């Protein structure tokens, strides 16, 4: 089972003293060449503050993000699910998971970064700034990542739930047979519509519930049966999609 999550623009500072990025230690190791190329291109871009601000679409008060990127290979590390902040990761609340729950998350959650490609939830990474729509000179991210990430994800076994935004699915498709999870709301007449404001929160809470249950679902039937017992409304939507109703 694999749950694919999007990253977050915001990231926690700090990390474990004495640690430094080791690309070859990250999950989905076949992506090491692509990761190294993006890291080198980003650090090179950030040697020029103004060029980096434009390429990364930063505001005038975000110059510290450029310095973060310059220090990528020197900064201390945190597990990816601890590094990312924001609505989804606040709802996931990784810091309150116990040791076994964190191990479960490490085995079954991948966070899809524009810088690193998909990561295990426990992969140790530095703070950085790079988004799916950032413009690295000579390296369009979609073209750079799409085939390599698609190949890496194709090796996932069992149930795959894709909770990424559509912008990140463009950086690498989920494997055949996976399910895209769409968050919807339902009105009094049973009509459903996509939910934007609470989308990320709902995904974080849903993933948290899966971690707490600790069940490795082998297919959608197992997941939906568990969810019904847990009071979570999720079911089949369009072909290849599951609808999470909130």
C-alpha positions in Angstrom: 0.0 0.0 0.0 1.2 3.5 -0.9 -0.3 6.9 -0.1 1.0 9.7 -2.3 0.9 13.1 -0.7 1.7 16.6 -2.0 4.4 18.6 -0.4 3.9 22.0 1.2 5.3 25.5 0.3 6.0 26.1 3.9 8.6 24.1 5.8 9.9 24.0 9.4 13.4 25.3 10.0 16.1 23.5 12.0 17.0 19.8 12.1 19.2 17.3 13.8 22.6 18.7 14.6 25.4 17.2 12.5 23.2 15.8 9.8 23.6 16.7 6.1 21.8 15.7 3.0 22.7 12.3 1.6 20.8 11.9 -1.8 21.7 8.2 -2.1 20.0 7.4 1.2 16.5 8.6 0.0 13.7 6.2 -0.9 13.1 5.6 -4.6 16.9 5.4 -5.1 16.7 5.2 -8.9 15.9 8.9 -8.8 19.3 9.9 -7.5 20.6 11.3 -10.8 17.5 13.4 -11.3 17.6 14.6 -7.7 21.3 15.6 -8.0 20.7 17.5 -11.2 17.8 19.5 -9.7 19.7 20.3 -6.5 22.7 21.5 -8.5 20.6 23.6 -10.8 18.7 25.2 -7.8 21.9 26.0 -5.9 23.4 27.5 -9.0 20.3 29.6 -9.6 20.3 30.9 -6.1 23.8 32.4 -6.5 21.9 35.3 -8.1 19.3 36.7 -5.7 17.2 38.5 -8.2 17.2 35.7 -10.7 16.2 33.3 -8.0 13.4 35.5 -6.7 11.9 35.7 -10.2 12.3 32.0 -11.0 10.9 30.9 -7.7 8.1 33.5 -7.8 9.0 34.9 -4.4 7.8 38.1 -2.8 10.1 41.0 -1.5 9.9 39.6 2.0 11.0 36.0 1.0 14.7 36.6 0.3 15.5 34.2 3.1 14.2 31.4 0.9 17.0 32.0 -1.5 19.6 31.6 1.3 17.9 28.4 2.4 18.4 27.0 -1.1 22.1 28.1 -1.2 22.6 26.0 2.0 20.8 22.9 0.8 23.8 20.6 1.1 24.9 22.0 4.5 21.6 22.4 6.4 20.6 20.0 9.2 17.8 17.5 8.4 14.3 16.5 9.5 12.1 13.7 8.4 10.0 14.8 5.5 6.7 14.5 7.3 8.1 16.7 10.1 9.7 19.2 7.7 6.5 20.1 5.9 4.0 22.4 7.6 0.7 23.9 6.5 -2.9 22.7 6.6 -2.5 19.1 5.5 0.5 18.5 7.7 -1.0 20.3 10.7 -4.0 17.8 10.4 -1.6 14.9 10.0 0.3 16.1 13.1 3.3 13.8 12.6 5.0 14.9 15.8 2.3 13.3 17.9 2.6 9.8 16.2 4.2 7.1 18.3 7.2 5.1 17.1 5.2 2.3 15.5 2.9 4.7 13.7 5.9 6.6 12.4 7.4 3.3 11.1 4.0 2.6 9.4 4.0 6.0 7.8 7.6 5.5 6.6 6.6 2.3 4.9 3.4 3.5 3.3 3.5 7.3 2.7 5.4 9.0 -0.1 5.6 12.8 -0.3 6.1 14.1 -3.8 8.6 17.0 -3.8 9.5 19.2 -6.8 13.1 19.1 -5.6 13.5 15.4 -4.7 10.7 13.6 -6.4 8.7 11.2 -4.2 10.2 10.7 -0.7 9.4 8.3 2.1 7.7 10.1 5.0 10.8 9.4 7.1 13.4 10.5 4.5 15.6 13.2 6.1 15.7 16.4 4.1 16.7 20.1 4.6 14.4 23.1 4.3 14.2 24.4 0.7 12.0 26.3 -1.7 11.0 24.9 -5.1 7.5 24.4 -6.3 6.0 22.5 -9.2 5.7 25.7 -11.2 9.2 27.1 -10.4 11.4 27.8 -13.4 14.9 26.3 -13.3 17.0 27.6 -16.2 17.3 24.9 -18.8 15.4 22.4 -16.7 11.6 22.4 -17.1 10.5 20.4 -14.1 7.6 18.5 -15.8 9.9 17.3 -18.5 12.7 16.5 -16.1 10.7 14.5 -13.7 7.7 12.9 -15.4 9.1 9.8 -17.0 11.5 9.0 -14.1 8.9 9.5 -11.4 6.3 7.5 -13.3 8.8 4.6 -13.6 9.7 4.8 -9.9 6.0 4.8 -8.8 5.1 2.0 -11.2 7.1 -0.4 -8.9 4.7 0.3 -6.0 2.7 -2.8 -4.9 -0.9 -3.2 -3.8 -3.3 -0.3 -3.2 -2.1 3.1 -4.3 -4.0 6.2 -3.2 -3.0 9.4 -5.0 -3.8 12.4 -2.7 -1.6 14.8 -4.6 -2.8 18.0 -6.3 -3.2 17.7 -10.0 -0.2 20.0 -10.4 2.0 17.4 -8.8 0.5 14.5 -10.7 1.8 16.3 -13.8 5.3 15.7 -12.4 4.9 12.0 -12.5 1.8 9.8 -13.0 0.6 7.3 -10.4 0.7 3.7 -11.6 -2.1 2.0 -13.4 -4.8 0.7 -11.1 -4.2 3.5 -8.5 -7.0 5.7 -7.2 -7.0 9.5 -7.3 -8.7 10.7 -4.0 -11.0 13.7 -4.6 -12.4 15.6 -1.6 -16.1 16.5 -2.0 -19.0 17.9 -0.1 -22.6 16.8 -0.4 -25.7 19.0 -0.1 -29.1 18.1 1.2 -30.2 16.8 -2.1 -27.2 14.4 -2.4 -25.4 16.5 -5.0 -21.6 16.5 -4.7 -19.1 19.1 -5.6 -15.3 19.4 -5.2 -14.2 21.0 -2.0 -11.4 23.5 -2.0 -11.1 25.3 1.3 -11.0 22.1 3.5 -9.4 19.9 0.9 -6.0 19.7 2.5 -7.3 19.4 6.1 -9.6 16.5 5.0 -6.7 14.7 3.4 -4.4 15.1 6.4 -7.1 13.8 8.8 -7.8 10.9 6.5 -4.2 9.9 6.3 -3.8 10.3 10.0 -6.7 7.8 10.5 -5.1 5.3 8.2 -1.8 5.5 10.1 -3.6 5.2 13.5 -5.4 2.1 12.3 -2.2 0.5 11.1 -3.9 -1.7 8.5 -2.1 -2.4 5.2 -5.0 -2.5 2.8 -4.4 -4.7 -0.1 -7.2 -3.2 -2.3 -10.0 -0.7 -2.4 -12.5 -3.1 -0.9 -10.5 -3.5 2.2 -10.0 0.3 2.5 -13.7 1.1 2.0 -14.8 -1.6 4.5 -12.5 -0.2 7.1 -13.6 3.3 6.4 -17.3 2.5 6.8 -16.6 0.9 10.2 -14.5 4.0 11.2 -17.2 6.5 10.2 -15.3 7.8 7.2 -17.4 8.5 4.1 -15.4 7.5 1.1 -16.5 5.5 -2.0 -16.1 5.1 -5.7 -16.5 8.2 -7.9 -15.5 8.5 -11.5 -13.4 5.6 -12.9 -10.1 5.5 -11.1 -11.2 7.9 -8.4 -12.4 7.7 -4.8 -14.5 10.5 -3.3 -13.9 11.4 0.3 -17.0 13.2 1.5 -16.7 15.8 4.3 
